[in-house]
Amino acid sequence: MNRRARQGVALGWGEGLPCLQPERLRPAGGLSPMLAVPETVSLDDSEAVTSRVFERRSLTAVVRELSVVANARGMWAVTRQWLIIAMSVAFVVQVDRWWAWLLAAVFISTRQHALLSLVHEASHHHLLTNRFANDFLADVLCAFPMNITTAGYRKEHAEHHRYVNTPKDPYWRTAQRDSAWIFPRTRWGAARVLLGDMVGVFTLSHLKIMIPWSFTGRMMGKGGPPPSGAEKVRYTLWMLGLVAFLTLTGGWLHYLLLWSVPSLTLMMMAFRIRAVVEHPFTPASEDETHETRDVESPTWFERFFIAPFNAGYHLSHHLFPSVPYYHLPALHEQLKRTGLYRPGENHFRTYLLGEQSAWSFMTSAAKK
């Protein structure tokens, strides 16, 4: 591999993928948008749906430094989620009271949300520098447990980055079909949607969202690319291992009440809060900085329950997707100097607390 190609791999452009080489991705401003996800066709300024008005040239050097993936951080991120999950299950086995089951379900739902965030990181090849290892780790310990696949998620997520808030954006299309994703609302209207998530009212609509990401959905041709041979082998072995483990340990009830139910209720409530803060789900404008938002200072509670792995820096992520989650705060600080942030529109302080919170915006329909 030549020097230019090695540099491209380090920045997440991809090895052996001509559509991802910097020279093929050069917008008018002079700096590549540095998408870290594989594309089936080249992406350049002539193909962009919305004009890219943000000037990236001045941040070239710093973004290159921030786009380096640290393998140890990716592996530790995955490991600590499963440590919390294991301790939660052990707590239930030890205490075995109704309130212990409920408390463990809440904690596990937050780590399920974190696993989804790690699938997102893996879709950009941010977990491990080796692409096969990146997808293997993400599938076995993050995606398969959530009944999705890394490659299936990656396909739709790449389309989302390319066509954000347009009819070609799969997330935007979902929001247009389901009014529960449209905010702002009144306080009661927002609470009603989130309570509906909590008790499973929207479970079927959430499952429809995940069908294109799932192994079964891909096998049926309902979303992502057909599974590769390697994916089929590891998914089959993973499913056989799960069934054997639950049967031998008698853990089917624990799996149902501590994993399946929380993943379709409590986790989806947190997922919705994060998603409706990330994007307005209104038609795209000529200015890309209108299409997504940053939450700069979420509380520890919000980071644990709503925005794991710096998910609040979503505008920063969309502008420079090659930057892994642990470098997004530094990228955000650089972006603050550009004057692109507009408080209350594409920038909030927290998710839930105070007048400068995203919640204040999400419940502002009555005021407007």
TORKEMAR-100819 format. One record per residue (C-alpha): x negated, y negated, z. Coordinates in steps of 0.2 Angstrom, whole numbers, always signed. Layout:
TORKEMAR-100819
PT / east / north / up
PT / X / Y / Z
...
***
This chain:
TORKEMAR-100819
PT / east / north / up
PT / +0 / +0 / +0
PT / -7 / -17 / -5
PT / -9 / -32 / +7
PT / +7 / -40 / +1
PT / +17 / -25 / +3
PT / +11 / -21 / +21
PT / +15 / -39 / +25
PT / +33 / -37 / +18
PT / +35 / -21 / +29
PT / +30 / -30 / +45
PT / +43 / -43 / +42
PT / +57 / -31 / +38
PT / +58 / -33 / +19
PT / +56 / -15 / +16
PT / +43 / -3 / +8
PT / +45 / +2 / -10
PT / +61 / -8 / -12
PT / +58 / -21 / -26
PT / +74 / -30 / -22
PT / +67 / -34 / -5
PT / +51 / -41 / -10
PT / +48 / -60 / -5
PT / +46 / -65 / -23
PT / +63 / -58 / -28
PT / +72 / -67 / -14
PT / +66 / -85 / -16
PT / +79 / -98 / -13
PT / +78 / -116 / -19
PT / +71 / -121 / -3
PT / +56 / -111 / -5
PT / +57 / -99 / +9
PT / +65 / -81 / +8
PT / +80 / -78 / +19
PT / +71 / -62 / +24
PT / +85 / -50 / +25
PT / +79 / -35 / +35
PT / +92 / -23 / +28
PT / +91 / -13 / +12
PT / +101 / -20 / -3
PT / +106 / -11 / -19
PT / +103 / -26 / -30
PT / +92 / -41 / -29
PT / +98 / -56 / -19
PT / +93 / -73 / -24
PT / +100 / -91 / -24
PT / +110 / -88 / -40
PT / +120 / -74 / -32
PT / +124 / -82 / -16
PT / +142 / -85 / -13
PT / +140 / -101 / -2
PT / +126 / -113 / -5
PT / +112 / -112 / +8
PT / +109 / -130 / +14
PT / +98 / -127 / +28
PT / +80 / -130 / +25
PT / +69 / -115 / +30
PT / +52 / -120 / +23
PT / +46 / -129 / +39
PT / +49 / -113 / +49
PT / +40 / -101 / +38
PT / +25 / -98 / +49
PT / +34 / -97 / +65
PT / +47 / -85 / +58
PT / +33 / -74 / +51
PT / +26 / -72 / +69
PT / +43 / -69 / +77
PT / +48 / -56 / +64
PT / +36 / -43 / +71
PT / +44 / -27 / +78
PT / +38 / -20 / +94
PT / +41 / -1 / +95
PT / +39 / +0 / +114
PT / +53 / -13 / +117
PT / +65 / -4 / +105
PT / +62 / +13 / +114
PT / +64 / +5 / +131
PT / +80 / -4 / +126
PT / +87 / +13 / +122
PT / +81 / +22 / +137
PT / +87 / +10 / +150
PT / +105 / +11 / +143
PT / +105 / +30 / +145
PT / +98 / +28 / +163
PT / +112 / +17 / +168
PT / +125 / +29 / +160
PT / +117 / +44 / +169
PT / +117 / +35 / +185
PT / +135 / +31 / +183
PT / +140 / +49 / +179
PT / +130 / +55 / +194
PT / +139 / +42 / +205
PT / +156 / +50 / +200
PT / +150 / +67 / +203
PT / +143 / +63 / +220
PT / +158 / +52 / +226
PT / +173 / +59 / +216
PT / +185 / +46 / +221
PT / +197 / +37 / +210
PT / +189 / +20 / +212
PT / +172 / +28 / +208
PT / +179 / +34 / +192
PT / +185 / +17 / +188
PT / +169 / +8 / +192
PT / +159 / +20 / +182
PT / +170 / +18 / +167
PT / +168 / +0 / +168
PT / +149 / +1 / +169
PT / +148 / +14 / +155
PT / +159 / +3 / +144
PT / +146 / -11 / +145
PT / +132 / +1 / +140
PT / +142 / +8 / +125
PT / +143 / -10 / +119
PT / +125 / -11 / +122
PT / +122 / +4 / +111
PT / +133 / -4 / +97
PT / +121 / -19 / +98
PT / +106 / -7 / +96
PT / +114 / +1 / +81
PT / +115 / -17 / +74
PT / +96 / -19 / +78
PT / +93 / -3 / +69
PT / +103 / -8 / +54
PT / +90 / -22 / +52
PT / +75 / -10 / +56
PT / +71 / -18 / +72
PT / +70 / -3 / +84
PT / +55 / +5 / +76
PT / +43 / +1 / +62
PT / +44 / +18 / +54
PT / +61 / +18 / +45
PT / +65 / +36 / +47
PT / +61 / +36 / +65
PT / +71 / +20 / +67
PT / +86 / +28 / +60
PT / +84 / +45 / +69
PT / +83 / +36 / +86
PT / +97 / +25 / +82
PT / +108 / +39 / +76
PT / +105 / +52 / +90
PT / +105 / +40 / +105
PT / +116 / +25 / +99
PT / +127 / +28 / +84
PT / +132 / +47 / +85
PT / +138 / +45 / +104
PT / +149 / +30 / +98
PT / +156 / +41 / +83
PT / +147 / +30 / +70
PT / +131 / +31 / +59
PT / +117 / +19 / +57
PT / +117 / +20 / +38
PT / +136 / +18 / +37
PT / +136 / +3 / +48
PT / +121 / -4 / +39
PT / +130 / -4 / +22
PT / +145 / -15 / +28
PT / +133 / -26 / +39
PT / +122 / -30 / +24
PT / +138 / -35 / +14
PT / +143 / -46 / +29
PT / +126 / -55 / +29
PT / +127 / -58 / +10
PT / +145 / -64 / +9
PT / +149 / -70 / +26
PT / +167 / -77 / +28
PT / +172 / -73 / +10
PT / +183 / -60 / +3
PT / +168 / -49 / +0
PT / +163 / -49 / +18
PT / +171 / -33 / +26
PT / +172 / -41 / +43
PT / +182 / -56 / +36
PT / +194 / -45 / +26
PT / +198 / -36 / +43
PT / +202 / -52 / +51
PT / +213 / -58 / +37
PT / +223 / -41 / +39
PT / +224 / -42 / +58
PT / +230 / -58 / +66
PT / +223 / -52 / +82
PT / +206 / -57 / +76
PT / +211 / -75 / +73
PT / +206 / -88 / +86
PT / +208 / -101 / +93
PT / +224 / -97 / +102
PT / +233 / -103 / +118
PT / +227 / -96 / +134
PT / +241 / -84 / +136
PT / +239 / -79 / +117
PT / +221 / -75 / +120
PT / +224 / -66 / +136
PT / +238 / -56 / +128
PT / +226 / -50 / +114
PT / +212 / -45 / +127
PT / +224 / -36 / +138
PT / +230 / -27 / +123
PT / +212 / -21 / +120
PT / +211 / -16 / +138
PT / +226 / -5 / +138
PT / +224 / +3 / +121
PT / +237 / -7 / +111
PT / +224 / -10 / +97
PT / +215 / +6 / +97
PT / +221 / +12 / +80
PT / +216 / -5 / +72
PT / +199 / -3 / +80
PT / +197 / +15 / +74
PT / +201 / +9 / +56
PT / +186 / -4 / +57
PT / +174 / +10 / +62
PT / +180 / +23 / +49
PT / +168 / +16 / +35
PT / +154 / +18 / +48
PT / +158 / +35 / +54
PT / +150 / +52 / +47
PT / +168 / +59 / +43
PT / +173 / +43 / +34
PT / +157 / +43 / +24
PT / +160 / +61 / +19
PT / +178 / +57 / +13
PT / +171 / +42 / +3
PT / +179 / +29 / +14
PT / +165 / +17 / +17
PT / +147 / +19 / +18
PT / +136 / +29 / +6
PT / +137 / +48 / +7
PT / +127 / +55 / +21
PT / +110 / +61 / +16
PT / +104 / +79 / +19
PT / +94 / +74 / +34
PT / +109 / +65 / +41
PT / +120 / +80 / +39
PT / +107 / +91 / +48
PT / +105 / +79 / +63
PT / +123 / +75 / +65
PT / +128 / +94 / +64
PT / +115 / +98 / +77
PT / +120 / +83 / +88
PT / +138 / +89 / +88
PT / +134 / +107 / +92
PT / +123 / +101 / +106
PT / +136 / +90 / +113
PT / +149 / +104 / +113
PT / +137 / +116 / +121
PT / +132 / +104 / +134
PT / +150 / +99 / +139
PT / +156 / +117 / +139
PT / +141 / +123 / +150
PT / +143 / +109 / +162
PT / +162 / +108 / +163
PT / +160 / +90 / +158
PT / +175 / +88 / +146
PT / +186 / +78 / +158
PT / +171 / +67 / +162
PT / +168 / +64 / +144
PT / +186 / +60 / +141
PT / +189 / +48 / +156
PT / +171 / +41 / +157
PT / +167 / +40 / +138
PT / +181 / +41 / +126
PT / +194 / +31 / +135
PT / +182 / +16 / +140
PT / +175 / +16 / +122
PT / +192 / +13 / +115
PT / +198 / +0 / +128
PT / +186 / -9 / +139
PT / +172 / -9 / +127
PT / +183 / -15 / +113
PT / +189 / -30 / +124
PT / +171 / -35 / +126
PT / +167 / -32 / +107
PT / +182 / -43 / +102
PT / +176 / -58 / +113
PT / +159 / -57 / +106
PT / +165 / -55 / +88
PT / +177 / -69 / +88
PT / +164 / -81 / +96
PT / +151 / -76 / +83
PT / +162 / -81 / +68
PT / +177 / -92 / +65
PT / +185 / -80 / +52
PT / +190 / -95 / +41
PT / +185 / -97 / +23
PT / +167 / -101 / +20
PT / +161 / -119 / +17
PT / +146 / -126 / +7
PT / +136 / -127 / +24
PT / +131 / -110 / +30
PT / +129 / -117 / +48
PT / +148 / -118 / +49
PT / +150 / -99 / +47
PT / +143 / -93 / +63
PT / +138 / -99 / +81
PT / +125 / -98 / +95
PT / +129 / -96 / +113
PT / +113 / -103 / +121
PT / +114 / -99 / +140
PT / +126 / -85 / +144
PT / +127 / -80 / +162
PT / +120 / -64 / +168
PT / +138 / -57 / +169
PT / +141 / -62 / +151
PT / +124 / -55 / +145
PT / +128 / -38 / +154
PT / +147 / -37 / +149
PT / +148 / -47 / +132
PT / +132 / -51 / +124
PT / +118 / -38 / +127
PT / +102 / -40 / +118
PT / +103 / -59 / +115
PT / +119 / -56 / +104
PT / +124 / -74 / +108
PT / +111 / -81 / +96
PT / +121 / -76 / +81
PT / +118 / -91 / +70
PT / +100 / -90 / +73
PT / +101 / -71 / +68
PT / +111 / -75 / +52
PT / +98 / -89 / +47
PT / +83 / -77 / +49
PT / +89 / -59 / +51
PT / +71 / -52 / +51
PT / +69 / -58 / +69
PT / +72 / -44 / +82
PT / +83 / -48 / +97
PT / +69 / -51 / +109
PT / +62 / -66 / +99
PT / +79 / -74 / +96
PT / +78 / -86 / +111
PT / +61 / -93 / +104
PT / +69 / -94 / +87
PT / +84 / -104 / +94
PT / +72 / -116 / +102
PT / +64 / -119 / +85
PT / +81 / -122 / +77
PT / +86 / -134 / +91
PT / +73 / -146 / +84
PT / +81 / -146 / +67
PT / +97 / -154 / +73
PT / +108 / -141 / +65
PT / +118 / -138 / +81
PT / +135 / -146 / +84
PT / +142 / -143 / +101
PT / +159 / -136 / +102
PT / +158 / -130 / +84
PT / +143 / -119 / +81
PT / +135 / -121 / +98
PT / +141 / -116 / +115
PT / +133 / -116 / +132
PT / +142 / -100 / +139
PT / +155 / -88 / +134
PT / +168 / -90 / +148
PT / +163 / -104 / +161
PT / +165 / -123 / +159
PT / +171 / -135 / +146
PT / +156 / -131 / +134
PT / +161 / -113 / +134
PT / +166 / -102 / +120
PT / +182 / -98 / +130
PT / +187 / -116 / +130
PT / +187 / -116 / +111
PT / +195 / -99 / +110
PT / +210 / -105 / +120
PT / +211 / -123 / +113
PT / +226 / -120 / +101
PT / +238 / -129 / +112
PT / +227 / -144 / +113
PT / +226 / -145 / +94
***
